[in-house]
Amino acid sequence: MQDTSKQYDAIINTCKSLFIKKMTDYGSAWRILRLPSLTDQIFIKAQRIRSLQQNAVRKVDEGEVSEFIGIINYCIMALVQLEKGVVEQPDLSTVEATKLYDEKVAITKKLMEDKNHDYGEAWRDMRVSSLTDLILQKLLRVKQIEDNAGKTLVSEGIDANYQDMINYAVFALILLEQE
């Protein structure tokens, strides 16, 4: 479990570094995105990963790693949007956005540690393609919850699904590094 924590932190540091660089380039323009738009961005990335896993020919020279990183960062943005709401104009400095990023990651990592304890790191025996499918399943769930105006009868909310997607993407990146 200690290796998982270190590996998790290393993956998140890579993702956070890219997030900060993009904040420097673009500011917090992402703050205008409504949740369904973020969900669709994540969906596009997950679909591309699945396509890369299924097709032998690639026409764009980017692999699964960059797409999983994108999933993580978009999910964190979605968690921030859930908390702070959508705005009409970018409103966060890089420092503020990074603080929120760290808060969302800390909560999500704690969830991973708790589930990892209960499941006994079963993800280490999974295929990256299965983790991709689980992310797509979570996305379809989120889309349905969004279509239901955020209401659920017995299911966890949108935030838990975004957190699970972050954790599945981190697991996929750990497994890809080990290949």
C-alpha positions, 0 to 999 in steps of 0.5 A: 500500500505504501508503494501505491501512495508514492506511485499515486503522488508521482502520477498526481505531481505529473498531472498537477504540473501540466495543470499549472502550466496550462493555467499559466497559458490560459488562466482559469478559462475552464471555470466557464464550463458547465458540468455536462461540458466537462463530462463530455470532455472526459468522455472524448478522452476515454473514448479515444483511449478505448479507440487506441486500445482497439485499433492498430493504426494511430493518426495522431501521435499521442498515446493513452498516457496524455489522455489519462492525464487529461481525464484526471485534470478534467475530473478535478476541474469538475469537482471544483465546479461542483463546489464553486459553481460555474462563472461567466468570466475566469475568476481564479489565479493559478495559486487559488486554482492549485490550492483547490486542485490539492484539496480535491486530490487529497479527498480523492486520494483518501477515498482511494486509500480506504477502498484500496484497503477494503479491496486489497489492491485488486486493481493491480491485477486488472487490465488497463482496458478494463480500467478504461471501460470502468471510466466509460461506465462512470461517465455514462452514469454521470451523464444519466445523473446530469440528465436527471438534474442531479437527482439519484434515488440510491446511487452515489452522487456525481462527485463520487463518480468523478473521484472514482474516475480519477482513481481509475485513471491513476491506476491505469497510469501506474500500470502503464508505467510498469509495462 
